[in-house]
Amino acid sequence: MMLRGFPAALCAALAMCAPAAAAETPIPQTIHVCGDTNEFAPYIYRERRGAARGPGLVGLDVDVLERILTPAGYQVRIDLLPWARCLLLGARGDYPLILDGLKSPKRERDFLFPASHYGLTPVFVYLRKGPRPHTGSVEQLSRYRLCSQADYNYEPFGVPERMITNRARTLDDAATMLKIGRCQVLLQYVEILQANYALGGADVLGDPAFDADPARWIPRVDLYFMVSKNVPYREALVGLLDRGIQELKHDGELDRMRAKYQNR
């Protein structure tokens, strides 16, 4: 039936345009992914050949993406860039997918988030010799010199940036800072400390010089793949990743994939 007041030609034109307007832009066959140029083991890092680093990228992020996207007919290309540049290019859609992001109001303006595929456990490390620091709140931590590794996001600890007086280039350097007294408490995540040791770095959690307190007052930190809102297939990509992650969780496969790296 022709709508009253609409010419037949206009109705026909609208009908022809409707399917094109409703069609969704397909996900491209090759999905370009951006991650931080600094290794973030065990989630994304360069493969090892003995003590040397190889050219390939491995880690939980790589395994999860390949497990979800490859059977669906997609290829993944991962580039590692300085983190600020990676976020900028992702926000404007040059990279539809960014690795290992924390949720924040600012990021939620630029990105969509499928289900989280892993979390981090905050921990405080300090010298066993000497007075034990009090780490039960930000107020207690403000009494001490804090150190951390550069380029990590410590917002979940709730500690203002001004309180972190020393930032080391590597985790091993941060542990050395703690040993020589340049700081009193090292902020880090259990999983990152374990991976650092597994890849040949300092065994901070197993070093008899150190002790550690779990940050019980800080919730486990969820990290996500972040999908740019500035690509036309954003909803389809989020849906594909979300369904895949939920299936991996339901089948117990995601736990087995995590264990593959945690038990090295």
C-alpha positions in Angstrom: 0.0 0.0 0.0 1.4 3.4 -1.0 1.7 5.9 2.0 -0.7 8.8 1.7 1.0 11.9 0.5 4.1 10.2 -0.8 4.7 10.0 -4.6 5.1 6.5 -5.9 8.6 7.3 -7.2 9.8 8.4 -3.8 8.4 5.4 -2.1 10.2 3.2 -4.6 13.4 5.0 -4.1 13.2 4.6 -0.3 12.5 0.9 -0.7 15.5 0.5 -2.8 17.7 2.3 -0.4 16.5 0.6 2.8 18.4 -2.7 2.4 21.7 -0.8 1.8 21.2 1.4 4.8 20.5 -1.5 7.0 23.4 -3.6 5.8 26.3 -3.8 8.3 29.9 -3.2 7.2 31.7 -6.6 7.4 34.8 -7.1 9.5 37.8 -7.0 7.2 39.6 -10.3 6.7 42.8 -9.0 8.2 42.3 -7.3 11.6 45.0 -4.9 12.6 45.9 -4.9 16.3 48.0 -2.5 18.3 49.8 -3.2 21.6 52.4 -1.5 23.8 55.9 -1.6 22.4 57.1 -2.7 25.9 56.7 -6.4 26.6 53.7 -7.2 28.8 54.4 -10.9 29.6 52.7 -13.2 29.9 50.1 -11.5 27.7 52.1 -10.2 24.8 55.9 -10.5 24.4 58.6 -11.6 22.0 59.3 -15.3 21.7 62.6 -16.5 23.2 65.3 -18.5 21.6 67.4 -19.3 24.5 68.4 -16.0 26.1 67.7 -14.1 22.8 64.4 -12.6 21.8 63.0 -13.8 18.5 60.9 -11.8 16.0 57.6 -13.4 16.7 55.0 -12.4 19.3 53.5 -14.8 21.7 51.4 -14.7 24.9 47.9 -15.2 26.2 46.6 -12.3 24.0 47.9 -13.9 20.9 46.5 -17.3 21.8 43.0 -15.9 22.6 42.8 -13.9 19.4 43.9 -16.7 17.2 41.5 -19.2 18.9 38.6 -16.9 18.3 39.3 -15.2 15.0 41.2 -17.8 13.0 38.3 -20.4 12.9 36.0 -17.5 11.9 38.2 -16.8 8.8 40.1 -13.8 10.0 43.8 -13.1 10.2 45.5 -11.1 12.9 48.3 -8.6 12.4 49.8 -7.2 15.7 52.0 -4.1 15.8 53.7 -2.9 18.9 53.9 0.9 19.3 54.5 3.4 22.1 51.4 3.2 24.2 50.2 6.8 23.8 50.5 6.5 20.0 48.7 3.1 20.1 45.8 4.6 21.9 45.6 7.6 19.6 45.6 5.5 16.5 43.1 3.2 18.0 40.7 6.0 19.0 40.7 7.4 15.4 40.2 3.9 13.9 43.6 3.3 12.3 43.8 0.2 14.5 40.4 -1.3 15.2 41.6 -3.4 18.2 43.9 -2.4 21.1 45.4 -4.9 23.5 45.4 -4.9 27.3 43.4 -1.9 28.3 41.9 -0.8 31.6 38.4 0.6 31.6 38.1 4.3 32.3 35.5 7.0 31.5 37.8 8.6 29.0 38.5 5.3 27.2 34.9 4.4 27.2 34.3 7.5 25.0 36.6 6.1 22.4 36.4 2.3 22.7 34.0 -0.6 23.3 34.9 -3.5 25.6 34.1 -7.2 25.2 34.3 -9.5 28.2 37.6 -9.4 30.1 39.9 -12.3 29.4 42.2 -11.9 32.4 42.8 -10.0 35.5 45.8 -8.8 37.6 46.4 -9.2 41.3 48.0 -6.1 42.9 50.8 -6.7 45.4 53.2 -4.6 47.6 56.8 -5.8 47.8 59.2 -4.6 50.4 62.5 -5.6 52.1 62.2 -8.3 54.7 65.0 -6.8 56.8 63.9 -3.8 58.7 60.5 -2.4 59.8 57.5 -3.9 57.9 55.7 -1.1 56.1 52.0 -0.6 56.6 50.2 -1.1 53.2 46.6 -1.2 54.2 45.5 2.0 52.6 46.7 4.9 50.5 47.1 7.0 53.6 49.4 4.4 55.1 51.4 4.2 51.8 51.9 7.9 51.8 54.4 7.5 54.6 56.8 5.6 52.4 58.9 6.1 49.2 57.2 4.1 46.5 58.7 2.7 43.3 57.4 1.0 40.2 58.3 0.1 36.7 57.9 2.8 34.1 55.1 2.7 31.5 52.8 0.6 33.7 49.4 1.9 34.8 49.0 1.9 38.6 45.7 3.7 38.7 44.0 0.6 40.3 46.3 1.0 43.4 44.6 4.4 44.0 48.0 6.0 44.5 48.5 9.5 43.1 51.3 9.8 40.6 53.1 12.2 42.8 53.6 9.5 45.5 55.6 7.3 43.1 59.0 8.8 43.6 61.0 6.3 41.5 60.2 4.6 38.2 62.6 2.0 36.9 63.1 1.1 33.2 62.7 -2.6 33.9 61.3 -4.7 36.7 64.7 -6.0 37.6 65.9 -2.4 38.0 62.9 -1.7 40.2 63.8 -4.6 42.4 67.4 -3.3 42.6 66.1 0.2 43.7 64.2 -1.5 46.5 67.3 -3.4 47.6 69.6 -0.4 47.8 67.0 1.7 49.6 66.0 4.2 47.0 62.4 3.2 47.8 60.6 1.3 50.5 57.6 -0.3 48.7 57.4 -1.6 45.2 54.0 -1.6 43.5 53.4 -4.4 41.0 51.1 -7.3 40.0 51.6 -10.9 40.9 51.2 -12.2 37.4 53.7 -9.7 36.0 56.3 -10.7 38.6 55.8 -14.4 37.9 56.1 -13.8 34.1 59.3 -11.8 34.6 60.9 -14.7 36.4 59.7 -17.2 33.9 61.3 -15.2 31.1 64.7 -15.1 32.9 64.3 -12.0 35.0 64.6 -11.5 38.8 62.6 -13.8 41.0 61.1 -11.0 43.1 58.5 -13.2 44.8 61.0 -15.9 45.6 63.9 -13.7 46.7 64.6 -14.1 50.4 65.5 -10.4 50.6 61.9 -9.5 49.9 58.5 -10.0 51.4 55.1 -9.2 49.8 51.6 -8.2 51.0 48.6 -8.8 48.8 46.6 -5.6 48.3 43.4 -7.0 49.8 41.7 -3.7 49.8 42.2 -3.3 46.0 40.0 -5.4 43.8 41.5 -7.7 41.1 42.2 -5.6 38.0 40.3 -6.6 34.9 42.0 -5.9 31.5 40.3 -6.0 28.1 40.6 -6.0 24.4 39.5 -2.5 23.3 37.6 -2.0 20.0 37.7 1.4 18.4 34.3 3.2 18.2 35.6 4.8 15.0 35.3 1.7 12.7 32.0 0.9 11.1 32.1 -2.8 12.1 32.8 -2.1 15.8 29.6 -3.9 17.1 30.3 -7.0 15.0 33.9 -7.2 16.2 32.9 -6.7 19.9 30.2 -9.3 19.5 32.6 -11.8 17.9 35.2 -11.3 20.7 32.7 -11.3 23.5 31.1 -14.6 22.4 34.5 -16.2 21.9 35.8 -15.2 25.3 32.6 -16.3 27.0 32.8 -19.7 25.2 36.4 -20.1 26.3 35.5 -19.4 29.9 32.5 -21.7 29.8 34.5 -24.6 28.4 37.4 -24.1 30.9 39.7 -23.5 28.0 40.6 -20.0 29.1 41.8 -21.3 32.4 44.0 -23.8 30.7 45.4 -21.2 28.4 46.3 -19.0 31.4 47.9 -21.9 33.1 50.1 -22.5 30.1 51.9 -19.3 30.9 51.6 -19.1 34.6 53.3 -22.6 35.1 56.4 -21.9 33.0 
